[in-house]
Amino acid sequence: MDSLLIYGSYGYTGRLIAREAVARGGSPVVAGRDGRAVADQADELGVEGRTFGLAAAALESRLESFDAVLNCAGPFVETADPLVEACLETKTDYLDITGEFPVFECLRQRDRRARETGITVLPGVGFDVVPSDCLAAFLAERLPAADRLHLGIKGGSGLSRGTAKTLVEHLGSSGVVRRNGRLLQVPTAFRTREVDFGDGPEHAVTIPWGDVVTAAHSTGIESIEVYAAAPPWATKALSAVDSLGWMLENRATERLLKRLIDARLDGPDETQLATGGAVVWGEVVDESTGRRARARLRTPNPYALTAESAVTAAERVLEGDAPAGFQTPASAFGSGFALELTGTERELVDEPAEPDEPSPSAVECDD
């Protein structure tokens, strides 16, 4: 990985990824805006460090010597666009670890340019959205006629500083679902359902997860909802966020929350990384026949998975093992990609039943 640039490498998740890359024998270049943080990390890992911001007029010149960029600097709604534009100019493959659906939608619209340029644009190579994207693709393979997809997420232990700040950026925003090929803005936690994550039905609420964009690309299914496990009382609390949107979108409130995050958060400790876990549930439905398939994917701690999946994806992109254009983890590497990662297990819960053959007496014929 001598031709890989990791941008935003000194944040919590970026540190895990850079460490993983070096542990595999790579020599990535670490980079970001904070010169001292970059220098300290470069010295610690024994790699080269570079300092630059994304507003630089000569951003292309910073990237032209690299085969791939792995963006770990969030909020990605601010960092992805300038980096991808520079990558298109320099013919540099682009990866990131975003989970923000607007970023996926924005990069999806770069598909044609990326194909013409011959580069891979592959966002979401972390916990968002590797497990859910691969599970969605697996279920679509089991039931190719499916026209509805439901996904559910449970678990994880602790938030990184960057993830928490991204959540603050979106406080007061509404939810989103996909309906017949369109992204629809909906109220926060507008729908609930029971989801069996492996220990019986649990309450879950809709969330604006990136799969409303990526799963449509991976599966061709155009009606998608994503849920997160939450206690019943949380539904009312989340719904109340809509009425507080005016306050949560206030810049002073946002700055205060971010200062609190800086003071109190870094990310899961080593014990949490080693012992935490998550479950991703999925269901596809063919509305015309009522046939459905369900499956679950168990993963290690989301941050531990992200470090491994991001580096693995970068290695494969550098090896030329991903098509040009906008890709998702499953469209780039197949539905089995998640199973290549340490500690992931997939379970098919419901196999789609074959439709009943009509009896001769039930067949209507014209005279």
C-alpha positions, 0 to 999 in steps of 0.5 A: 500500500505504498501508493495509498493516501489516508486523509484524516488519518489522525482521528479515532477511526483514521488511527485504527485504519492507518495502524491496520495498514501498517500492521499488514506491511504497508507504507501509506502516507498519512495526511490531514489539516493538523500538521502536529497531529500528522507529524506525531502519527507519521513518527509513531508509525514510521511512515510519511506524513503530509499536511494540507487542507481541502480548500487548497487551489492545488489540491490535485497536485497533492493527490497526483502521485497516489493510486488511491485516496482513503478519506477518513475525515468527516463530516463527509458531506464537507470533505468528499466532494473536493477530494472526489473532484481532485481524484477525477482530475488526477485519475486517482481511485477514491474510497471513504468510510462515510455513512451519510446518505447525501454523500452516497447520492452525490457520489452516485451522480459521479458514476459516468465521469468516474467510468469515463476517467477509469477510476473507482469511486467507492464510499462506505467501506466501513461498518457503514455500509459493508455489512448491510450492503453485503446482506442486502445483495445476498438476499436479493440473490436469494429472491431476484424478484424482490421489490422491497428491502428492509434492513435493521441495525443493532449494537455497537459500543461507544461512539468516536468523536468524529461519528458523534460530530456527524450526528450533531450535524444532522440533529434536527434533520428529518429521516429518509426512505426510498420509495419506488426509486425516489428518496423521500424525506419523512419525519424522524422515527416515522415508522416502527416495527418488530425485528428479530435480531436473534433473541426474539422480536425487538422494537425498531425505528426508521433511521436515515442509513446510507443503504437507501442509496447504496442498496438500490445500486447493489440490488436494483430494489427501489423501495428501501427502509432501514431500522435501528433497534431502540426501546419504545420510549425512544420513538417519542424522544426521537420524534420530539427532535423534529419539534426542536429542529430550530434549536438544534440547527442553531450554530451556537448550539451546534458549537456547544455540542461539538465542544462537549464532544471534544472534551468527553469523547475519543472512541471505544477503548481496547476492551470494547473493540475486542468484545463489542459486536453488532447485528444486521438484519435484512428482509426482501419481499416480492409484493406480487407473490408474497414471497420473502427471505430474511437473514442476519449478519453478526459482526465484531465491534463496528470500529474494529470491522471498519479498520479491517474492511477499509484496509481490505477494500483499499488493497483490492482497489489498488490491485485493480479488483474493483470496477470503474465508476461509482461502486458499493462494497457489494457491487465492487467485491460481491455479497460475500465480501463481509464474510472475508472479515474477521468475526462475521457470521451470516445466517439465512433465517427464512428461505423464500418458498416456491410459489404454489403451482395452481391446480387445473381447476383453478386455471381460468381459460377463455372459451 
